[in-house]
Amino acid sequence: MANNKLIIEVTADTTEALEGIKEVTEAANECAEALEKLEKVMGRLTNKKDSLFIEVPVVLNGKAIAKKVSEFTETRERL
């Protein structure tokens, strides 16, 4: 029997994709930090059990690629 082998080598440049992922990650981290700060400020302004609904779009190169919807409920345990 013949021993047939097929060898395929694939080379891909992922630099641009990795840069895009890094940019999205940085934007998401900034959004998370901003939401945490907002939650703290809202907690100082009110002692009520209020809810805050926030929708944060993630934009990369002018295109909205994701939406993060968060809901914060102020409770006495968090304060």
SVG drawing of the C-alpha trace seen along z (x, -y; Angstrom):
<svg xmlns="http://www.w3.org/2000/svg" viewBox="-36 -63 40 65">
<polyline fill="none" stroke="black" stroke-width="0.4" points="0.0,0.0 1.1,-3.5 1.6,-5.8 0.1,-9.1 0.6,-12.2 -0.7,-15.7 1.1,-18.5 -0.5,-21.9 1.2,-24.9 -1.0,-27.9 0.4,-31.3 -1.9,-34.0 -1.2,-37.5 -3.4,-38.1 -1.8,-41.5 -4.8,-43.6 -7.3,-41.2 -5.2,-41.3 -5.1,-45.1 -8.9,-45.2 -9.4,-42.8 -7.0,-44.9 -9.0,-48.1 -12.3,-46.4 -10.9,-45.1 -9.7,-48.5 -13.0,-50.1 -14.9,-47.5 -12.6,-48.0 -13.1,-51.8 -16.9,-51.3 -16.7,-48.9 -14.7,-51.5 -17.1,-54.3 -20.1,-52.2 -18.4,-51.4 -17.8,-55.1 -21.4,-55.9 -22.7,-53.3 -20.6,-54.8 -21.9,-58.3 -25.5,-57.2 -25.1,-55.4 -23.9,-58.6 -26.8,-60.6 -29.6,-58.4 -30.2,-55.9 -33.3,-54.5 -33.6,-51.2 -33.4,-52.7 -32.6,-50.9 -30.4,-52.4 -30.6,-50.9 -27.6,-51.7 -27.0,-50.6 -23.4,-51.0 -22.6,-50.5 -19.1,-49.3 -17.9,-51.0 -14.8,-50.0 -13.9,-51.9 -17.3,-53.7 -19.3,-50.5 -21.3,-49.4 -20.1,-45.8 -21.7,-45.1 -24.1,-46.4 -23.7,-45.9 -26.8,-46.3 -26.3,-46.6 -28.7,-47.0 -27.6,-48.3 -29.8,-48.0 -28.8,-50.1 -29.0,-48.1 -27.8,-48.9 -25.4,-46.0 -23.5,-47.6 -23.2,-50.9"/>
</svg>
